[in-house]
């Protein structure tokens, strides 16, 4: 088998001569923003190890104080700043420097503007010095932002070279975060089309920090790689098919997909405006369970419905689960694709731990016709048959990525006239009702299940989104979080190959070679019914505490 060089592995999407010339300009602009003092040596970049997570600590570019700051989660950063034990300038400087190092190893960024972040932080430190209090719950917290969410004066994109632009104003999400005291310093990479569970764009291919032969996931893959590399303690991603949960799972971090229209999306960059067959939502990607709660309480506490008329004024209600036994349904597989051995091992372990606890009631959860639901959501994604995607690629000379070709191809994708769009919406709504009735019949509060049919996938192979996209179709909120396990080739093997349940399962089975996934984080997912976001947060905390006990 041919060994691919690191330079080739991290390379971005190509195209014709005109495209390559324009792409080079954007790539060189980003390159020029990384200070010479933060550049890794050519010896490191020539042939780095598969696991690059230790390099920020060993490369000698960060001080002991900066390394200590970047070990903190977002909640600890906010607490220390509010107590006067840490300045906003020191916080953003540490995370910004580590982000520059992370980018050289994973291609996680599309813009780097640490100087601007330091200016913001100086103003916040001055306010704290004069007033003796914080400006808001996120005062001084460095937050990384996915490429499609505009931050005034910085580069953003809707997934193609054609729509890379410099923002003239903040979108509603970044406007709210700024008002709460957040500090911005980087924008993160995402895939062509924004509709892959892999992240490769004009700016490069995002690599998984734990094994660079694997993907960091998508579409918020720049965020997951950056947070895993500790170049950020809090990032904002979006999720319309798994784009927060899958990359969070792949990189062993925490990610939360809120119910749609509870967090603001007005002003984001998107190439199918007015398409409302499915919705995305924006949520946190971070280093701890408490960070997810910090983000959601802060953003929803700001009453985003006053700013964005599309947001529903649904408050975050986190129930007290000490007063009632949590009913957890375990879904080992979805009846379509059987997860790889590392994920099955983690789920069996989690089930045994939960069954041994007196705090929760555990039952098996039967999936309801997930194959049909997945087919519906796949068709909803590109109701024009992929025509807009093809046009945007053609106009700039950008090559079509193999996963783009897959995601916009029949049988799931075709053009629709108005009557066919109505029919498809009707199929969606009928399925949602049937699923709601099914969920009630199962008598569960939450479901614990895989976030993906395995650990992080090998590059260009992520062709089954059913473990996340089904919950997008239903608009059930969910969180991905680390099990604490990593893939181990010595034990994560098939004793005998199972019989495939479907063509998608046969494909997933063909991808598995235990040696290729060594060291990949193994994660879990918890979901509940629409608007039960607070219950998902509370349940995740209970489940994780039991699993760690």
MITORMI-609545 format. One line per field, with one value per residue (C-alpha): x, y, z; chain; residue number from 1. Coordinates in steps of 0.001 Angstrom, whole numbers, plus 524288, in hexadecimal, padded with zeros to 5 digits. Example, Ala and Ser with C-alpha at 12.3 -4.5 7.8 and 13.67 -1.06 7.14 Angstrom:
<nodes>
px <- (8300C:83566)
py <- (7EE6C:7FBDC)
pz <- (81E78:81BE4)
cadena <- (A:A)
num <- (1:2)
</nodes>
This chain:
<nodes>
px <- (80000:80532:808D0:80366:80C58:80766:807AB:7FF0C:7F5FE:7F302:7F13A:7E47A:7DAD3:7E0B2:7DB4E:7DEBD:7E974:7E059:7DB89:7E955:7EDD9:7E2AB:7E426:7F2A1:7EF6D:7E653:7EFF9:7FB5C:7F354:7F0B1:7FED2:803A1:7FB50:80267:80DDA:81BA3:81D63:8129E:81724:81ABB:827E4:82864:82D84:820B3:8180C:81F88:81B2B:8132C:80E3A:8002F:7FC90:80017:7F916:805BE:80CFF:807E3:80D9D:81AB9:81D93:822D4:81A56:8116A:81540:811CD:80765:80166:8012E:7FA65:7F013:7ED1C:7EAC0:7DEE5:7D105:7C87B:7C195:7CE94:7D357:7C703:7C7F7:7D630:7D3FD:7C83C:7D07F:7DB75:7E4E0:7E659:7E5A2:7DE16:7EAA0:7F249:7E72A:7E594:7F454:7F660:7EB59:7EED1:7FCFA:7F8E5:7EEEE:7F9CD:80177:7F557:7F276:7FFC6:7FD43:7EECC:7EAB6:7E00B:7DF57:7DAD4:7DE1E:7E715:7E59F:7EBD1:7EFB0:7E152:7DDF5:7E82F:7E25C:7D4DD:7DAC6:7E1D3:7D4D4:7CEA9:7DA1E:7D906:7CA7C:7CD32:7D7E6:7CEFE:7C202:7C6B3:7BD2B:7BB7D:7B3CD:7AC63:7AD2F:7B737:7BFE8:7CD58:7CA99:7D1CA:7C7F7:7CB55:7C10F:7BD9F:7C048:7B207:7AEC1:7B2D5:7BB74:7BCFD:7C9AE:7CD71:7CD32:7C176:7BC1D:7B016:7B838:7BD77:7C84B:7BD5B:7B7BC:7C3CE:7C1D8:7C5CD:7BA6C:7B579:7AE14:7AC0E:7A156:79771:79E91:7ABB3:7A4F1:79EB8:7AB58:7B2C7:7A89E:7AA8D:7B92F:7BEAC:7CB81:7CD6D:7DAC1:7D924:7CF7E:7CF94:7CFCD:7C449:7C1BD:7BDF3:7AEEE:7AEAE:7A812:7B2A9:7B639:7C448:7CA23:7D213:7D171:7D99A:7E146:7E535:7E08C:7DE05:7E53B:7E185:7EB9C:7EB87:7EE15:7F053:7ECDC:7DEE9:7D57B:7D22A:7C42F:7BB75:7B61A:7BB5C:7C82B:7D0FF:7CA7F:7CBDE:7DA44:7DD45:7D648:7DCCA:7EA09:7E67A:7E7BB:7D9EB:7D210:7C515:7C0FE:7B44C:7B00B:7A38F:79C5D:792AE:79679:7A04F:7A9D2:7ABDB:7AA30:7B215:7BE65:7BD67:7BC77:7C7E0:7D0D3:7CC91:7C697:7B8FD:7AF07:7A0B4:7969E:78B3F:77D54:77C0A:777EE:77C12:78974:78B16:78F45:78BB4:796EF:79E48:7A424:79C5B:79A9F:78C85:7858E:7771A:778BD:770BD:76EFA:778A5:77E9B:78BE1:78EE8:79B03:7A0F9:7AD3A:7B90B:7C139:7C97A:7BFAE:7B14D:7B06C:7B55D:7A99F:7A0A7:7A86E:7A6C6:79851:794A6:79C07:796C3:788B0:78937:78BCC:77E36:7828F:77447:7748E:77F1C:77C29:76D9C:76FB1:773AA:76922:76957:76B43:77245:77C94:776C2:78082:778EF:77D5D:77F55:78146:77274:76F61:7761A:77B08:77659:78170:77EF4:78AFB:78B78:796F6:7945D:78A29:78624:78D23:79BC8:7A2CF:7AD42:7BB6E:7C0C5:7C643:7B8D2:7B1DF:7BBE2:7B94A:7AA84:7AAA0:7B346:7AA70:79E51:7A462:7A894:79B1E:79415:79C4D:79816:78C24:78AFC:785D2:77C98:78248:77AE2:77D96:778F7:773CB:77648:76A9D:76CBF:7796A:77C46:76FEE:7729C:78096:77BC5:77236:77C61:78643:77C20:778E3:7870B:787A4:779ED:77F5F:7868A:793A4:792AB:79722:7A309:7A6DF:7A53C:7ADBC:7B888:7B7F9:7B858:7C559:7CB97:7CBD0:7CCD2:7C173:7C5C0:7C258:7B972:7B277:7B027:7AABB:7A202:79B3A:79986:78D84:78661:784DD:7863C:77E07:777CB:76A11:75EFE:75615:74C80:757B7:75D4F:75007:74F62:75CFB:75983:74D63:755A3:75EA5:75369:74CC1:75976:75B6C:74DDC:74FEE:75D10:75754:74D0E:757A8:76047:754E5:75239:76059:75E95:76C2C:770CE:77D3F:78430:7929D:797CC:7A36C:7A668:7AC1D:7ADBD:7BB58:7C626:7CB58:7CB5B:7D67E:7D731:7CC9B:7C4D1:7BA36:7AE2A:7A476:79EC1:7932C:79763:7967E:78E24:7824D:781A6:782EF:7771C:76F7C:7759D:77959:78451:79086:79E31:7AA7D:7B45E:7C09F:7BF5F:7CD7B:7D0E5:7D97D:7D9B8:7E2EB:7E6F4:7EA21:7DC13:7D35B:7D2CB:7C825:7C8A3:7C0C2:7BB7F:7AD14:7A31B:7A02A:792A3:792C3:79B3D:79F8D:7A34A:7AB18:7B285:7B4F6:7B9D1:7C34E:7C99D:7CD9E:7DBC1:7DE8C:7EC9B:7E849:7E038:7EA46:7E8F8:7DC42:7D33B:7C6C6:7BAEC:7AC91:7A02F:79442:787AF:779FC:76D7A:76C86:76E66:77366:780BF:781BE:77E71:78966:79315:78EAE:78E55:79BED:7A15D:79AFC:79F1D:7AD18:7AE4E:7A9AF:7B2EE:7BE76:7BB3D)
py <- (80000:80D84:8166A:82423:82F38:83889:843B8:83BFD:8375A:84521:84AFA:851C5:8502F:8528B:857EF:85DCD:8680A:87377:86D20:869A3:877B9:87D1B:87245:87544:88371:87F4A:874FC:87E9A:888ED:87F49:87AA0:888A3:88A93:87FCD:886D9:881EF:88054:875F1:86E01:85FDE:85B35:854FF:8489D:8472B:84A32:8418C:834EE:836AD:82AC9:82647:82B62:839DF:83D8F:83E4B:84777:85468:85033:84B96:8553A:85FD3:86AD1:86C4E:87099:86831:8725D:871C9:862F4:86377:86D0D:864AA:858D1:85FC2:85D8A:86943:86955:86A20:87515:87D0E:87A68:87E92:88AE5:88E88:88C3C:894FC:88965:889B0:894C8:89401:897D7:88C7D:88316:886AD:887A9:879D1:873BB:87BBB:8774D:86929:86A90:86EE3:86298:85A04:85F6C:85BA9:84D91:84C42:8571D:85B11:869B2:872B2:87F62:88363:890D8:88FF5:89E64:8A213:89889:89EA4:8AC38:8A71C:8A0B6:8AD4C:8B4A2:8AA1D:8AA38:8B90D:8B7F8:8ADE8:8B66B:8C262:8BC10:8B07F:8A751:89FCA:8A4D5:897F2:88950:8870F:892B9:890AE:882E2:88013:8799A:873B1:87521:86C15:871FB:873CA:87C9A:88A98:89242:8A063:8A2D7:8947F:88A34:88138:8779A:86FA6:86412:86823:870D8:8786C:87D5D:88043:88E26:897C5:89A9F:8A890:8A563:89AE0:890C6:89036:88542:88C42:89923:892C9:88BFE:898E9:89FB1:894FD:897C6:88DA9:89056:88BCA:8884E:87D90:87869:869C6:8610C:8598D:8514B:85429:8555D:8556C:8483E:83E1C:83718:83A5C:84804:84AFE:85847:8620A:863F5:855CB:848DA:848C2:83D61:8362E:839E0:82C28:8257B:82E06:822C9:824CA:8300C:839EC:8391B:8435D:84C90:852E3:84B66:85733:8599C:84B8D:84AB7:857F7:854E4:84776:84E1A:85795:86348:8668C:86308:866FB:8670C:86944:85F61:85CEF:8501D:84C98:83E52:83B84:846C7:84990:83BDA:833E5:83C68:83D9F:82EC9:82CE3:835AE:83185:83E8C:842D7:84814:84BCC:84D25:8553A:853FC:85C2F:86A5B:86B68:8714B:87C6D:879CB:886A9:88BE9:87F11:87BFE:871E6:86F1B:86A3B:875ED:873A9:864DA:86089:851E6:85037:859A1:85A53:85F26:86557:86010:85E5A:855A8:85564:84E6C:84AB4:84816:8543C:85C6A:85836:85CFA:869B2:86CBE:8696E:87081:87C9F:87D08:8796A:88255:88D9E:88B42:889C2:88A12:898D5:899E5:88EB1:88D94:87F64:87B73:875C7:87B18:86DAB:86ED4:864E9:85CB3:85329:8499A:844B9:8362E:832FA:83371:8299A:81D90:82024:8163F:81399:80BF2:8055E:804B9:7FC0C:7FDFF:8044B:7F834:7FD3A:7FDBE:7F67B:7FEFE:7FA8B:7F2B1:7FE33:804A7:7F7E7:7F58C:80314:80186:7F417:7F979:80552:7FCBA:7F402:7FFBB:80600:7F934:7F806:805AE:8084C:8160E:81231:80876:801FC:7FBC3:7F7E1:801DF:7FD17:8066D:809A0:80858:81048:80C7F:81369:81F56:82053:81F85:82AB6:833B7:830B4:834DE:84142:845EE:848CF:84ABB:850C1:84418:84A4E:85479:85FB2:8580A:854BE:86300:86851:85E9B:86143:87017:86FAC:863B5:85CC5:84DEE:84618:83ED6:83039:83207:83D17:83432:829F5:83322:83948:82CD6:82429:81C91:825BB:83284:83751:843E7:84713:84F9D:8568B:84B34:841AD:84AAC:84AA5:83BD6:83A77:843AD:83B67:82EFA:835BF:83A1C:82CD3:82620:82FA4:82C8C:81DE5:81F06:8273C:81CBF:8124F:819C0:81AF3:80C5F:8097F:810DE:816F6:82481:8242A:81AE6:81773:8138C:81470:821E1:81B82:80D89:80CE0:815E4:82099:81B8C:81AC8:82644:8276F:81BB6:821AB:81D67:819F9:824D4:81D17:81D6D:82C40:83086:828B8:8316E:83D91:83904:8375E:8439E:83C3E:84335:83B60:83B61:833E1:83185:82930:81B97:81C30:8109F:810D2:806FB:7FBD1:7F28D:7E7E2:7E68C:7ED9B:7E2A7:7DA5A:7CC42:7C96A:7D2F6:7D612:7D4EC:7E296:7E829:7F102:7F607:8013C:7F743:7EF59:7FBC3:7FF46:7F176:7F266:7FE82:7F7D6:7F43C:7F4F5:7F973:8058B:80B30:809DD:81488:81A24:81F23:81740:81FB2:81E48:82603:8295D:82E7B:831E7:8376E:84512:85055:84706:84D8C:84F68:8411C:83CFD:8457F:84003:831F2:832F4:837B3:82C5F:8222B:82719:8275B:81934:81510:81B9E:815E9)
pz <- (80000:7FC50:807A8:805E7:80A49:814BF:80AF7:8019F:80C80:81164:803C8:80043:7F523:7E7A5:7DAF4:7CDCE:7CBD8:7CE95:7DB25:7DF8E:7DDBF:7E602:7F02B:7F189:7F4F5:80015:804DD:804D8:80BEB:816E2:81704:81863:82494:82C2C:832D4:83025:83EE0:83EE1:83348:8359D:830A1:82311:829AE:83135:8257C:81C09:8227C:82EFD:8368A:83460:841F6:8422E:84ECF:856B7:84D63:85314:86030:85AF3:84FF0:8590D:85380:85F5A:86D16:878F2:87C7A:86ED0:86F3A:87C80:87793:86BA1:87458:87A4A:875CB:87268:87F98:886CF:87DD8:880AA:88F4C:89009:88821:890AA:89CFB:897D8:89733:88852:87E7E:871CA:86AA3:87072:86D41:85EEC:85CFA:86206:85A2F:84E1C:84E47:85022:84510:83BD6:83F3E:83DED:8306C:82B07:82F1F:82BBC:82205:82B93:82873:81D90:824AF:82FDA:83617:84380:8438A:84241:84D2B:85607:85383:8576F:8637D:86780:86766:86FDE:87969:87A4A:87D37:887DE:88DC0:88E48:891D9:899E9:89305:88656:87AB6:87922:87BDC:87111:874A9:86E8C:869AD:85CD9:8539E:84662:83BC1:83064:8230A:81F11:82ABC:82774:830C2:82C66:8250A:823C1:81915:817C2:80DE1:80A63:80607:7F8BB:7F384:7ECAD:7F971:801A4:8069A:8112E:81A42:81B5B:827E6:83222:83065:83B7C:842A9:842F4:84632:85231:8563E:854F8:85DA0:867E2:86851:85EDE:857CE:849AC:8441D:839AA:82F8C:82CE0:820F7:81B44:80F06:80122:80112:8101B:80E78:8112D:81DC3:819C9:81879:80C50:805C5:7FE3B:80AE8:80CE0:8122D:820D7:8272B:83389:83DF4:843E2:836DF:82AFE:821E7:826C8:82511:82FA1:82A8E:8249B:821E9:82E68:82D21:82EDD:83BFB:840B0:83D03:84323:84FF0:8509C:84E9C:859AE:850B0:85534:86141:85B24:84CF9:845B5:83B7E:833E7:831D7:82716:82581:8303F:82E49:83CC6:8424E:83867:838CE:8479D:8487F:83F25:8470E:854AA:858C9:85D19:85351:85477:8499D:84EF1:84A09:83DB4:83ECD:84D08:849DB:84001:831F2:82B4C:82319:8214D:813FD:80C51:7FDC7:7FDF5:8043C:80632:8066E:81224:81061:81B78:82548:82BA8:8392E:83F21:84B8B:853C2:85167:85D99:867B1:8724C:874F5:87D63:871F6:869C2:87485:87606:86790:8669A:87328:86EA8:860B5:863F5:86FD0:8667D:8609B:85258:84DDA:84FF8:84584:83C2C:838C1:8349A:84260:84B25:85919:85F41:86C62:87059:87B5F:8814A:889DD:8971E:894AD:8A30F:8A494:899F5:894AC:886DB:87CB9:87319:866A2:860C7:851EF:84E29:83F9F:836C6:82F2C:82303:82602:830EF:8377C:8376E:84316:84B0C:84B95:84EFD:859D8:85FA1:85ED0:86554:87023:871E8:8726B:87CE9:88521:8843A:88762:893C7:89848:8A0B1:89B02:88DA5:88789:87B6D:87029:8621E:8582D:84B0B:83FA9:83702:82855:82866:81A5C:815B4:81E2C:81937:80B16:80D9B:81399:808D9:7FEBF:8066D:80669:7F7C8:7F266:7E5EF:7E2E7:7E63D:7DB4D:7E407:7E889:7DA8D:7D662:7E170:7DE5B:7CFC2:7D160:7D8A4:7D262:7DF91:7DECA:7E3F2:7F038:7F007:7FBD2:7F4C5:7E922:7F279:7FA4C:7EE87:7E691:7E471:7E99E:7F53A:7EDC3:7E25B:7DDAC:7E29C:7DDAF:7E778:7E8A2:7EB01:7F580:7FC66:7FB66:80139:80C82:80EDE:80F6E:8192B:821E1:82188:8254D:8308A:835C7:83484:83B5C:84656:848D1:8487E:8523B:85BBE:85A9A:85EA6:86B8F:86BD8:86FCC:867B3:85E64:85F6D:85214:848CC:842F8:836AB:83182:83765:83BEE:832F3:82508:81B6A:8121E:807AA:80C9E:81578:80DE5:81889:820F6:8262A:8346F:834C3:82921:82DC6:839DA:83132:8296F:83624:83C1E:8486F:84FE8:852BD:85820:8549C:85F64:86178:86764:86BEE:86323:85713:84C00:84F2A:8441B:84DF7:85291:848C1:83EDD:838D3:83D77:83144:82734:8297C:81E7B:8191D:81C1D:81007:804E4:80DBB:8182D:80E54:80AA6:818FA:81B9E:81021:8163D:822D7:82533:833CD:831BB:82A1F:8354C:84029:84A6B:8451B:84FED:85204:85504:85882:8557D:85DBB:8577B:85BE6:8561A:85035:859E5:8646E:86365:8721D:87468:86B0F:872A5:87FBA:87ADC:874F7:881F0:88955:87F49:87E97:88D6F:88E39:88353:88A13:89778)
cadena <- (A:A:A:A:A:A:A:A:A:A:A:A:A:A:A:A:A:A:A:A:A:A:A:A:A:A:A:A:A:A:A:A:A:A:A:A:A:A:A:A:A:A:A:A:A:A:A:A:A:A:A:A:A:A:A:A:A:A:A:A:A:A:A:A:A:A:A:A:A:A:A:A:A:A:A:A:A:A:A:A:A:A:A:A:A:A:A:A:A:A:A:A:A:A:A:A:A:A:A:A:A:A:A:A:A:A:A:A:A:A:A:A:A:A:A:A:A:A:A:A:A:A:A:A:A:A:A:A:A:A:A:A:A:A:A:A:A:A:A:A:A:A:A:A:A:A:A:A:A:A:A:A:A:A:A:A:A:A:A:A:A:A:A:A:A:A:A:A:A:A:A:A:A:A:A:A:A:A:A:A:A:A:A:A:A:A:A:A:A:A:A:A:A:A:A:A:A:A:A:A:A:A:A:A:A:A:A:A:A:A:A:A:A:A:A:A:A:A:A:A:A:A:A:A:A:A:A:A:A:A:A:A:A:A:A:A:A:A:A:A:A:A:A:A:A:A:A:A:A:A:A:A:A:A:A:A:A:A:A:A:A:A:A:A:A:A:A:A:A:A:A:A:A:A:A:A:A:A:A:A:A:A:A:A:A:A:A:A:A:A:A:A:A:A:A:A:A:A:A:A:A:A:A:A:A:A:A:A:A:A:A:A:A:A:A:A:A:A:A:A:A:A:A:A:A:A:A:A:A:A:A:A:A:A:A:A:A:A:A:A:A:A:A:A:A:A:A:A:A:A:A:A:A:A:A:A:A:A:A:A:A:A:A:A:A:A:A:A:A:A:A:A:A:A:A:A:A:A:A:A:A:A:A:A:A:A:A:A:A:A:A:A:A:A:A:A:A:A:A:A:A:A:A:A:A:A:A:A:A:A:A:A:A:A:A:A:A:A:A:A:A:A:A:A:A:A:A:A:A:A:A:A:A:A:A:A:A:A:A:A:A:A:A:A:A:A:A:A:A:A:A:A:A:A:A:A:A:A:A:A:A:A:A:A:A:A:A:A:A:A:A:A:A:A:A:A:A:A:A:A:A:A:A:A:A:A:A:A:A:A:A:A:A:A:A:A:A:A:A:A:A:A:A:A:A:A:A:A:A:A:A:A:A:A:A:A:A:A:A:A:A:A:A:A:A:A:A:A:A:A:A:A:A:A:A:A:A:A:A:A:A:A:A:A:A:A:A:A:A)
num <- (1:2:3:4:5:6:7:8:9:10:11:12:13:14:15:16:17:18:19:20:21:22:23:24:25:26:27:28:29:30:31:32:33:34:35:36:37:38:39:40:41:42:43:44:45:46:47:48:49:50:51:52:53:54:55:56:57:58:59:60:61:62:63:64:65:66:67:68:69:70:71:72:73:74:75:76:77:78:79:80:81:82:83:84:85:86:87:88:89:90:91:92:93:94:95:96:97:98:99:100:101:102:103:104:105:106:107:108:109:110:111:112:113:114:115:116:117:118:119:120:121:122:123:124:125:126:127:128:129:130:131:132:133:134:135:136:137:138:139:140:141:142:143:144:145:146:147:148:149:150:151:152:153:154:155:156:157:158:159:160:161:162:163:164:165:166:167:168:169:170:171:172:173:174:175:176:177:178:179:180:181:182:183:184:185:186:187:188:189:190:191:192:193:194:195:196:197:198:199:200:201:202:203:204:205:206:207:208:209:210:211:212:213:214:215:216:217:218:219:220:221:222:223:224:225:226:227:228:229:230:231:232:233:234:235:236:237:238:239:240:241:242:243:244:245:246:247:248:249:250:251:252:253:254:255:256:257:258:259:260:261:262:263:264:265:266:267:268:269:270:271:272:273:274:275:276:277:278:279:280:281:282:283:284:285:286:287:288:289:290:291:292:293:294:295:296:297:298:299:300:301:302:303:304:305:306:307:308:309:310:311:312:313:314:315:316:317:318:319:320:321:322:323:324:325:326:327:328:329:330:331:332:333:334:335:336:337:338:339:340:341:342:343:344:345:346:347:348:349:350:351:352:353:354:355:356:357:358:359:360:361:362:363:364:365:366:367:368:369:370:371:372:373:374:375:376:377:378:379:380:381:382:383:384:385:386:387:388:389:390:391:392:393:394:395:396:397:398:399:400:401:402:403:404:405:406:407:408:409:410:411:412:413:414:415:416:417:418:419:420:421:422:423:424:425:426:427:428:429:430:431:432:433:434:435:436:437:438:439:440:441:442:443:444:445:446:447:448:449:450:451:452:453:454:455:456:457:458:459:460:461:462:463:464:465:466:467:468:469:470:471:472:473:474:475:476:477:478:479:480:481:482:483:484:485:486:487:488:489:490:491:492:493:494:495:496:497:498:499:500:501:502:503:504:505:506:507:508:509:510:511:512:513:514:515:516:517:518:519:520:521:522:523:524:525:526:527:528:529:530:531:532:533:534:535:536:537:538:539:540:541:542:543:544:545:546:547:548:549)
</nodes>
